[in-house]
């Protein structure tokens, strides 16, 4: 059960993102929110011992699977992020487990991503934040146990993650389209 409310999340978001402003506007970089986020990102880049410990643990949990650290702080991500490439079940279908750990809120997120190769082109990722197949339960369980062990963070509830914060724009998201997930983690889905 979630203990964090939408109002609490908004307070966090407003510390790092100016209201009614886009990062392409010249004055954006002069805002206190931008400077605060920049400082947090720089600190997280330097002090990543917990994340590195988590990567070590998750690589042991998923021995034999390809693990990628996909973290790109600041413009793309407000989180540590990794991707575990799962066994290919069907020709041209690639599945990954993607794990996020926010650096601005004590929250994490896990989703399954599926990309299809058709006519030599990859589709946009199809994302599922919950297990839809019994065989995926094990992947989620392993990831959640490792997250809990290392970070003790709460999982971002699905309904909260998809809630729009109308007066904030993040990355490629426009005002009235940016969700809690975009703000706390990333707007770049892999």
N, C-alpha and C positions, 0 to 999 in steps of 0.2 A: 504494500500500500504506500502510495506517495505521501511524503510529508512536506513537500515543497509546493507552494501555491503559485498561481499565475501572478498574483501581485508581488510575491517575493522575487519571482523570476524577472518581472519587469524592472524592479529596483536594481537588480544586477545588470540587466541589459543597458539601462539608462546610465550606468556608471561608465560604460565603454563605447556607447554609440550615441552621437548627438541626435536629437529629435528633428524630423523633417529636413534632413540634409543627406546629400549624396557624397560619397568619397571622391567624386570627380570635381566637386566645387572647390575653388582655391582656398576658401576659409576653413574648410573641413579639417585640414592638418593643423590648424591653430587652435582647435577646440581642446578643452581639458579632457574630454572623453577619448579623443584620438590619442593624445599623449599618454593617458593612463593605459590604454590598450597596448600601445607601443612598448611601454615599460614592462607590462606583464608578459608580453610575447618575448621580449629580449631576455627577461629573467628565466622564463621557461626553457628557452633555447640553451642557456648556460647551465641551468640546474635541472638536469633530466635524469638524475640517478634512479628515481622511482620508476620512471618510464622504461629506462634500460633494464631494470630488474624485471619489470612486467614482460618486456619483450623476451627476455631470457626464459622466464617461466612459461609464457604462452608457446614459445618454440618447443619447449619440452612437452607440453600438453598436446601439441599438434606435430609431433615428431614425424618427419617424412613429408610434411606439407610445405609448400613454398610460403614464406612469410616476408612481407614487405612493410617497412616503416614508411608510411606515406605522408608523414607530418610535413606541412608547409606553413609555418606560422605566419601570422598576421593577415596578409591579404586573403588567402584562401581559408585558413583554419584558425580557430580559437581553441584548438584541442590538439592533443597527441592523437595520431590515427595510424592504424595498421590494417593490413589486408592479408587474409589467409586464403590462398587459392585452394579450393576444394577439388576432390577428384572429379574428373570429367565423366559424366554419365552418358551423355549423348554427343554425337559429332556436332561441332559448331556451337555448343552451349557451354559457357564458362561461368562457374559459380564461385563466389568469394564470400567469406565472412568478414565484415568490416567492423572494427572496434574503435570507438571514440572515447577519449577522456578529456573533458573540458578543463581549460586552464583558468576560466573565469567563474566557474560555479562547481560545487562538489557533485557533479553529475556525469554519468557515462551513458553510452548508447551502443547498441549492437544491432546490425542488420545483415540480412543476406542480400547479395547483389547478384543478378543474373544478366549476362550479356550474351547476345546471339550474333554469330557470324553468318551473314547471308550476302551472297553476291560480292564477296571480298570486302564487306563493310560491317563494322560492329554497330549493333543497336545501342540506343540509350540504355543505361542500366535500369532493370526492373528491381525495385527494392521492396523487401518485406521485413518489417520490424518485429515480427513474431514468427515462430515456427509454424509452417503450414503443412509440414509432412513429418511423420514420426521419425524418419531417419535424420532429420535436421535437429531434433531435440538434443542429441548428444553434442553437436557443435555449439549450440547456444549454452548448454549446461557448462561445458568446459570453459567457455569464454567468461560466463558470468561468475563462476567460481574463482577464476584467476583474477578478475577485476575486483571482486570482493576481498580477496586475500591481500592484494597489493594496495588498493586505494580506499576501500571502505566507502565508496561513493554510491549514491542512490542512482538507479537507472532512471533516465528521463521517461516518464510515462508517455505512451503514444499519443494520447489525447492532448497532453500539454505540449509535446513537441510539435504538433501540427497546428497549434494555435497561432494565429497571425498577430504580430505586434505592428499595428497599422502606421505608426509614426516613425518607424525605423527602416532604413535601407542598409543592406549588407551585401558587399560584393556585387554580384550580378542581379540581386533581388531588388525589386522596386518597392517604394512605399506601398502599403496595403497588400503586399505579397510576401513579405519577410516573416518567416515563422520563428518560433522559439528555437527550434533545431538549428536553423541558419545562424542565429545569433550566438548560441552557446557552443556550436561545433563548427559547422562549415556550410557553405552554399554550393560546394563542389562535390557532387555525388559520384562515387566510383563503384 
